[in-house]
């Protein structure tokens, strides 16, 4: 029986050559196409060698041809190629092929053992890596990583001795729409001064952002009295004040969905409470209206309570933080006071302090609000409205948080609470509308 042994096959230009048994060596000149006839497995060459000098190799799933010129800047990889990546001078990004097919492979090697100091970022280019569409980062010194494209679900997965822990998912960030959008440093800010929708289009990851900070301020309550009459009205309570910025209450995780936004309006005089403001699970209660110059004399409970009015009896203030939440969203209103024919109303509660108690001739100050810089500027919110005295004077919340309306005396009328600050109204004056602000890291 005859036997033919072949140790080397050198195809001629323009021909198609079938690869032989294990151990064969094939040299491929420029222009020659080599097609896998089955003796080269998807795991690579079984004992043989392919020396490709400009030809085309097809059907060799799992075989990597290495580019021995080290890469030092960002580049887009080709399927079935291996690359030595030198990050000695700077970190850079490798972008994977945009349209891979199952079985395509990519090899990456830390050329100078510098991936720990200058990381290599892998951009999946619209596909997945290990089941995630986010960038991945190799930060382990000396890593050799080989990836094979499996399918659209898992995308590129590791197939060599490298551990999955050798690569980590890079930062990805929340993408959202709605409201008036501004930026401050690496943060994006959505401001709602009226009803709207905060729509989360995609959620990032813990290395980027997965949660938002918020400021939710309800509408302030109005002051007591209905007009320029002589009386001892209480000031309106500030709208409920709830925030996670910068540290109060903790940030709020979000998901890909549309969040309706409610911005509460201010209460209408006399003694009208403000309306609630709502974002997701956060509801801030409207401020309570102030006690009237005539019955009823009590302030109304709310986010912050309205100030009480008194004339001979019944100087009850409105309770704040109603309904109760933690941390508290507001404070109680102040007590009214009376001596003989003279009487004064208490101030409405504010986000930071209770409303001031009245003396017989001087009405109570509104409770102070809180200063917050979630919008990118340091602004005051949710100050209580000042009360009204039959004689003497009334006053609003003290600086720097005096967003409540000013008090009054005699037949005077106070001022309204600050618009989109949730301030309580002064005597015979409306409360200020609320606001919702949402902030998150976007880069």
N, C-alpha and C positions, 0 to 999 in steps of 0.2 A: 504494500500500500504506500502511495506517495504522501509526503508531508511537506507543506510549504510554511516556513516561519518568516514572519515579517517583523523587523525591529524598527523600521523607519519608513514612513510613507511621505513622499514629497509631491504634492499635487502640482500639476502644471497650471499655468495661468488660464483662467476662463473655465476651469473644470469644477465639477462638484464631487467631493471625495467622501466616501463612507469611512468612518473611523473603525479601526480593527480592534483586536483583543486588548485586554489589560496589559499594560507595559509598553504599548506602542508610543512612539514619538512622532508627532505631525508638525512639520514646519509649513506655515502658510504664507506664501508670498503675497505681495500686494495684488489685489483684484480677485483673489481666489475666495470662493464661498465654501465653508465647511458646514455640513448639516449633520446633526446628531442622528445616528441610525439606531441608537439604543444602547450602545456600549458605554456611553458617558451618562452617568446617573445625575439626578438632581442634587445629589450631595457633592458633586464635583467629579473630577477625573479619577477613575479607579486605577491608580498606579501609572498612568501615562502622563505625557506632557504635551501641551499645545504651545508652540512658539508662534505668536501672531505678529507679523510685521506688516500690517496695513491691510490685511484681508478682512473678510466679514465672517463672523461665527453666528449661526442661528440654531435655535432649538436646544441650547445648552442651559436650561434653567438651573439656577443655583451656582453657576460658575462665575467667579469674579475675576476680571482683568484689572490688575493694579496699575495705577498711574504713579510712577516712582518719583515724579517731580512734586516736592512738598508744596501744599497750598498754604498761603499766608494771609489771604484776604477772602472775603465772602465770595461764594461761587454756587452754581447750580449743578448738582450731581447728575450723572447719567446712570440709567439702569445697568446693572451688571458690571459696575466699575468700583474699584477700591481707591481710597485717597488717604495719603499721609497729610495730616493737618498740623501745621506748626503755629501755635499760638504764643510763641515766645514774645513777640512784640505787642500783640493785642488780641483780645477775644474777637471772634467773628462768627458768622452764621453760614451753615451749609443748608441750602434749599433742596429738598428732595424732588424727584421728577413729578410733574403735574399730572401725568396720565399713565401711571404704572399698570402693569398687568400682573396677574397672579404668578408668582414664581420669580419675579424680578428681585434682584439682590443689590445691596449697597454695602460697601465696607468702609470703615473709618478707623484710623489709627492715630494715637497721640504721638506725633513725630519726635517732640523734644521733651516729653513728660512734663508738660506745662498746663494741662487741662485744669489742674487744681487752682492755679493762680489766674489764668486767663481761660475762662470757660469756652467750650464749643457749643453753640446753640444750633439745634436741628429744627428747621422749619418744614412741617409736613406738606406745605404748599397746597392746602385745600383738602388733603386726605387726613388719615389718622395715624398716630403712632401709639402702639399699645392700647388702642381703643379710644384715644383722646385726640381732638383736633387742635390742641394747643401746642405751642413750641415746647421742645424738650431741651434740657441742658445737660451736657456731660461735664462733670466737675471732679472726676476721679482721675488722679495722675496715672498716666500710662495706659489708659483704657483702649482696648481694641473692641470695636463693636461692629457686628455684621447683622444687617436687617434683611428680612425677606418680606415682600408684599403678599399678604394672604387674601384679603378681601376688603370690601368697603367698611365693614364693621370694625375689625381689629386694625386694618391698615398694615403698616410696617411693624413687624415684631422682631425681637432679638432671637437669633438662632445659634449663636456661638457660645463660648465659655463665659462671656461677660454676663454679669448679673443685671437683672432689671433695675436693681438699686443703684447701678453705676450711672444711670441716667435719671434725671428728675424732670418733672413737668415744669416748664417755664411759666412765668407770670402771665395770667390772662385776666381781663378786666370786665366789669359790668358795662354793658352798652344799653342805653335807655333813652327814651324821648319823653317830652311833655313839659309844660310850663315854660318859663323864661330861663334859658340855659346860659350860664356863665362859667368861667373857669377861675380857679385860684390855685396856682402852683400845679401840682399833679392831681388836683381834685376837680370834679365837675359838680356844678350846683344847679338844681332845678327849683325855681321859685314860683309858687302858686299864690296869687293874690285873689283868686276866685276859683270856682269849680273847674276841674280838669281831670286828666288821666295821666298817671305816671306809668309808662309802658316799658317793662324790662324786656329787651330783645334777646339778650344773652347774659348768662351769669359767668363770671370768671372762675378763678380758683383761689385757694388760700394764699398762694404766692403773689397774687394780684389783688383782686377784691371780690368778695362774695356777699357783702353786707353794706348797708347804707346807714349814715347818720341822719337824724331828722330834728326838726324844730316844728312842733305843732302847737299853734296858739289859737285859742277860740275867740269869738267875739266878746267884747266887754259888756257888762251890764250898764244900763242907763242910771242916772241919778234920780232921786225923788223929785217931786213937784212937776207940775204940768205947764208952768208959765211963771211970769214975774209976780208971784204972790208972796206974801209974808208967811214964812214957815220955817221949819227946822228939818230940812230933808237930809237924808243920808246920801253919801256918794256911791256911785256904781262900782261893783266889784270887777276886777280885771278878769279877762278870759283865762281859762285854764292854760297853763304853760307846761309843756312836756318836751323834753329834749334828750338826746344822747350825745350832744356835742358840747365840750370835747369828751367828757367822761361820765356824765350823769345818765344813769339808766341802762347803758350798754347799747351797742349798735344792733341793727335789725337785719337779719338775713332775708334775702329776697329770692324769688324764683322767676322763671320766664312766664310772665303774665301781665295783665293790665290791672293797675291799682287805681280805683276811682278816688279822686281827691275832693273832699268837702272843706270849704273855707267858710267859717261861721261869720254871719253878720252881727253888727252891734245891736244891743237892745234899744228899743224906742222908748223915749220918756212918755209918761212917768213910770218908774219902777219896772221897766222891761228888762228881762234877762237876755244876755247874748246867746247866740246859737253855737252849737258844737262845731269843731273842726276835726276832720278824720283823715288819717292815712293808715292803710292796712289795719293792724291790730291796735293802733294808737288813736284813742279818742280823747280830746281835750274838751272839757265841759264849758259851756258859756258862763260868763260872769253873772252874778246875781245883781238884780236891781236894788237901788237904795230905798230906804224907808221913806214914805210920803210925809208931807207936812201935816196931812190929816190921816185918818185911819186908812189902811193899816200902817202901823208905825215901824214894823220890823223890816230889817233888810232881808233880801232873798238869798237863800243858799245857792252856791254854784262853784265854778272853778275856783274863783275867789268870791267871798260873800260880800253882799252889799252892806253899807253902813246903816246903823239903826237911827231912827228919829225919835225924839221924845218931847212930849208936852204934857207934863203932869204924871205920866206913867208909860210903861211899856217901851223901854229903850233897848229892845232886843236886836242884836246884830245878826247878819246872815252868816252861816257857817261856810268856810272854804273847803277845798278838796272834797267836793261833793259832786258825784260819787267818789269814794276814796280810792286813790291809786298810790303806788309807791315807786319812786319818791313822790311826795305830795305835789299836786299841780297848782296849789294856791293856798291862800290864807283867809282867816276870818275877817269880816268887816269890823269897824270900830263901834263902840257904844255911843249912843246919844246922851245928852245931858240936859237938865232943866233946873232952874231956880225961879220960883214964882212964875212971872209971865214970860221970862226969857228962856229960850231953849236953843239947842244946837244939835246938828246931826253928826254922826260919826263918819269917818272916811271909809271908802270901799277897800277891801283887802287887795293886796298885790301879790305878785309871784314870790317875792322875797320876804316881805314882812306883813303883819296884820295891819288893818286900817287903824288910823289914829283915833283914840277916844276923844270926845268933845268935852269942853268945859261949858259952863252956861252961856258964855258970850263968844267963844271961839270954837268953830267947828273943827272936826278932826281932819288931819291930813290923809290923803290916800296912801295905802301901803306901797312901798317901793317895789318896782318891777325887777327884772333881771337883764343883765347885759350879755349878749351872745354874739359871736363873730362867725357863725356858720355861713353867713351870706358872703363872707370875705371882708366885711366891714363890721366894726364893733357898734352894735345898735342896742337900744333898750326896748324891752317888750313888757307888756302886762303890768303896768302900774295902775293902782286904784284911783278912783275919782275922789276929789275932796268933797266934804259935806257942806251944808248951808247953815248959817247962823241967823237967827232973827235980828240979832245985834252983833257987832264985831265983824270978823272976817273968816273966810274959809280958804283952804289952800289945796293944791294938788300934790301928788307924790313928789318926793324930794329928788334932786339931781343925784346921779346921772340917769336915773330910771324913771323920770317923771312923765310917762306916757299917758297917765290918767288925766282927765279933765280937771280944770281948776274949780275950786269951790266958789261960794258967793255969800253975800250977806244981805239982810233986808229984803228988798224986792228984786234983787239982782238974779241974773241967770249965769250959771257956770259955763264951761266950755266942754265940747265933746271929747271923748277919748280919741287917741291918735289912730288914724286909719291904718289898717294892716299891721297894727302893733298890739291889738287886743286890749287897749286901755279902757278903764272904766270912765263913765261920763260924770261930769259935775252936775249940780242941781239943774233940773229941767233940760238936760242935754243927753244926747245919745251916746252909747258906748261905741268904741272903735271896732272896726272889723278885724278879723284874725288873719292868719297867714300860715302856709305850710312850706317849709324849705327842706329839700333832700340833698344830701351831699355824699359823694363817694369817690374813691380813687379810680382814675380812668387811664393812667399811664405810669 
